[in-house]
Amino acid sequence: MRPWLKISLSLSFTILVIVLIVLFDKYQREAIVPEPKITIKTTKSNAFLDRHEVLKRLQFSNLLIEGQTFEELDTDSITRFLKSISQIKDVKVYRRFGSDWNIDIVLREPIARIYNQSGQSFYLDADGVRMLTTPKFTAQVVVVNGRINEQPSGFSVNEIINNDSLKSIHKLDDIYRISKYVCNDPLLHALIGQIYLKDNGDFLLVPLVGEQRIVFGSAYSEKEVSDKFEKLKIFYNEAMDVEGWNTYSEINLKYRDQIVCKKKDQ
């Protein structure tokens, strides 16, 4: 084959490829957007959001419109919007080759439901972030109430822990330490149903089994919380089988290296 013919064919092929790419890109941009493939991941059965709810919120916010083309689809805005939903921990919005596009969502894991003195409630998640409640789903987690002024939106636990001025006016970090330990320990998760903050700043634990109340006291550090719960577990394992679950009216963990109990009035 003559060199000039070889060059001409190569150039023609290149031009043809470019034209096809441009035409395909134009076709893709003008194609109507189908419903996305939505994947929702959660570590437990805490289905705060489902596929229908995600689509409804996107449509209500005019981010997903009937007859919308891919050229009009703003995946960055969709990502920002979904990340603003308190129940969502992480989200990825991306498009595959062709007309398919995906939304991958990771939900937050609640560890406690907090009721403040104003009657409002919200969840605290495993990362110490506040989550709003939803009318469709109630997580089976420990309930926290009492002298609590925390609001449904505000600083996370990490922000409070790293700021001395915030630590002095918030109890959320203390609540987080107790709730997280209860959530992660099978025995305590099955045992403790309520955490109550008293007027004097002490935490009171209310078991699901038995009529006693557990005076926990303060929860200023993870070590303090761990030490108190380890004492409690030893007490339950060694004393309750002998004494019985309804022997004591109060179990006090406030004192270092000891447990002080009050027997029920006979």
C-alpha positions in Angstrom: 0.0 0.0 0.0 1.3 3.4 -1.0 2.3 5.6 2.0 -0.1 8.4 1.1 -3.0 6.0 0.9 -2.1 4.5 4.3 -1.9 8.0 5.8 -5.3 8.9 4.2 -7.0 5.8 5.6 -5.6 6.3 9.0 -6.7 10.0 9.1 -10.2 9.0 7.8 -10.5 6.4 10.5 -9.4 8.9 13.2 -12.0 11.4 12.0 -14.7 8.7 11.9 -13.9 7.7 15.5 -14.0 11.4 16.7 -17.3 11.9 14.9 -18.8 8.8 16.5 -17.6 9.8 19.9 -19.1 13.3 19.5 -22.4 11.8 18.3 -22.5 9.3 21.1 -21.7 11.9 23.6 -24.5 14.1 22.3 -26.9 11.2 22.3 -25.9 10.4 25.9 -26.4 14.0 27.1 -29.8 14.2 25.5 -30.9 10.8 26.7 -33.7 10.8 29.3 -32.5 10.0 32.8 -34.0 6.7 34.1 -34.5 6.0 37.8 -31.1 5.4 39.5 -30.0 2.1 41.0 -30.0 2.8 44.7 -28.0 0.7 47.2 -28.5 1.4 50.9 -26.0 -0.1 53.3 -26.5 -0.3 57.1 -24.8 -2.4 59.7 -28.0 -3.3 61.4 -31.7 -3.4 60.5 -32.0 0.4 61.0 -33.8 1.3 57.8 -34.3 5.0 58.3 -34.4 5.4 54.5 -35.5 3.2 51.7 -35.3 3.5 47.9 -38.7 5.1 47.7 -38.0 7.7 50.3 -34.7 8.7 48.6 -36.4 9.1 45.2 -39.2 11.1 46.9 -36.8 13.5 48.5 -34.8 14.0 45.3 -38.0 14.7 43.4 -39.4 17.1 46.1 -36.1 19.0 45.9 -36.3 19.3 42.1 -33.1 17.4 41.7 -34.8 14.5 39.9 -37.5 15.6 37.4 -39.6 13.6 35.0 -38.2 14.0 31.4 -34.9 15.2 32.7 -31.9 14.6 30.4 -28.4 13.6 31.5 -27.1 17.0 30.5 -29.5 18.5 33.1 -28.6 15.9 35.8 -26.4 17.5 38.5 -24.8 14.7 40.4 -22.7 17.1 42.5 -25.9 18.8 43.8 -27.5 15.4 44.4 -24.4 14.3 46.4 -24.5 17.4 48.6 -28.2 17.2 49.2 -28.1 13.5 50.3 -25.0 14.2 52.5 -27.1 16.9 54.3 -29.6 14.2 55.4 -28.8 13.5 59.1 -29.4 9.7 58.7 -26.9 9.4 55.9 -23.2 8.8 56.8 -21.8 8.7 53.3 -23.0 8.7 49.7 -21.6 8.3 46.2 -23.4 9.3 43.0 -21.9 8.1 39.8 -22.8 7.1 36.2 -21.8 3.9 34.5 -21.2 3.5 30.8 -24.5 3.9 28.9 -27.7 5.2 30.6 -27.3 3.5 34.0 -26.4 5.6 37.1 -26.0 4.7 40.7 -26.6 6.1 44.2 -24.7 4.2 46.9 -25.7 5.2 50.5 -24.3 4.3 53.9 -26.7 4.9 56.8 -25.6 6.0 60.2 -25.9 3.5 63.1 -27.9 4.8 66.1 -26.8 3.8 69.6 -29.2 5.9 71.7 -32.4 7.9 71.5 -32.3 11.1 73.5 -35.3 13.0 74.8 -34.7 16.5 76.0 -36.7 18.5 78.6 -38.6 20.3 75.8 -40.1 17.0 74.6 -37.9 16.8 71.5 -36.1 13.6 70.6 -33.2 12.6 68.4 -30.7 9.8 67.9 -27.0 9.7 68.6 -25.0 7.5 66.2 -21.9 5.3 66.7 -19.7 8.2 65.6 -21.2 10.7 68.1 -23.3 12.5 65.5 -26.9 13.7 66.1 -29.5 12.1 63.8 -33.1 13.4 63.4 -36.0 10.9 63.9 -38.2 9.7 61.1 -41.9 8.9 61.3 -41.5 5.6 59.5 -38.9 3.9 61.7 -38.0 3.6 65.4 -34.6 2.1 66.2 -34.4 -0.4 69.1 -31.8 1.4 71.2 -31.3 2.6 74.8 -33.4 5.6 75.8 -31.8 8.6 77.4 -33.8 11.3 79.3 -33.9 13.4 82.4 -32.2 16.8 82.8 -31.1 17.1 79.2 -31.0 20.3 77.3 -29.3 19.0 74.1 -31.1 19.9 70.9 -31.7 17.7 67.8 -29.1 19.6 65.8 -25.8 20.9 67.1 -22.2 20.0 67.8 -21.0 16.4 67.4 -19.4 14.5 70.3 -15.9 14.9 68.8 -16.4 18.7 68.5 -17.5 18.8 72.2 -14.6 16.6 73.4 -12.0 18.8 71.7 -13.4 22.1 73.0 -13.1 22.7 76.8 -15.7 25.5 76.8 -18.2 23.1 75.1 -17.4 20.3 77.5 -18.5 22.5 80.4 -22.0 23.1 79.0 -22.8 19.8 77.2 -23.5 16.3 78.5 -23.6 14.7 75.0 -20.0 13.3 75.3 -20.9 11.6 78.6 -24.1 10.2 77.2 -22.1 8.9 74.2 -19.6 7.1 76.3 -22.2 5.2 78.3 -24.5 4.5 75.3 -21.6 3.3 73.1 -20.4 0.9 75.8 -24.0 -0.4 76.4 -24.5 -0.8 72.6 -21.3 -2.8 72.1 -21.6 -5.1 75.0 -24.1 -8.0 74.5 -24.9 -8.4 78.2 -25.4 -4.7 78.8 -27.3 -4.2 75.6 -29.8 -6.8 76.7 -29.9 -5.5 80.3 -30.0 -1.7 80.2 -33.1 -0.1 78.8 -32.8 3.5 80.0 -30.2 6.1 81.0 -31.5 8.9 83.1 -29.6 12.2 83.9 -30.5 13.4 87.4 -30.6 17.0 88.6 -27.3 16.6 90.4 -25.5 15.5 87.2 -25.4 11.8 88.1 -26.4 9.2 85.5 -28.9 6.6 86.6 -29.3 3.3 84.7 -32.7 1.5 84.6 -32.4 -2.2 83.8 -35.0 -4.1 81.7 -34.8 -7.0 84.2 -35.4 -6.5 87.9 -36.7 -3.5 89.9 -33.3 -2.0 91.0 -31.8 1.2 89.9 -28.1 1.5 89.1 -26.5 4.8 90.2 -23.7 5.2 87.6 -22.5 8.7 88.6 -20.3 10.6 86.2 -18.9 9.5 82.9 -16.0 11.9 82.3 -13.7 9.4 80.5 -13.8 6.1 78.6 -11.7 4.5 81.4 -14.2 5.6 84.1 -17.1 4.2 82.1 -15.3 0.9 81.4 -14.3 0.4 85.0 -17.8 1.0 86.3 -19.4 -1.4 83.8 -16.8 -4.1 84.4 -17.7 -3.9 88.1 -21.3 -4.1 87.3 -20.9 -7.2 85.1 -18.8 -9.0 87.7 -21.5 -8.2 90.3 -24.3 -9.5 88.0 -22.3 -12.7 87.1 -21.2 -13.5 90.7 -24.0 -12.1 93.0 -27.3 -12.1 91.1 -27.5 -15.8 90.6 -27.1 -16.2 94.4 -29.0 -13.2 95.7 -31.7 -13.0 93.0 -32.6 -10.2 90.6 -35.1 -8.5 92.9 -33.0 -8.5 96.1 -31.6 -5.0 95.8 -33.4 -1.7 95.2 -30.2 0.2 94.3 -26.7 -0.7 93.0 -24.3 2.2 93.3 -21.2 2.3 91.1 -20.0 5.8 92.0 -17.3 4.7 94.5 -13.9 3.6 93.3 -13.2 -0.2 93.5 -16.4 -1.0 95.2 -20.1 -1.4 94.8 -22.6 -0.2 97.4 -26.0 -1.9 97.3 -29.3 -1.3 99.1 -31.6 -4.2 99.8 -35.3 -3.9 99.2 -37.5 -3.3 102.2 -39.1 -6.6 103.2 
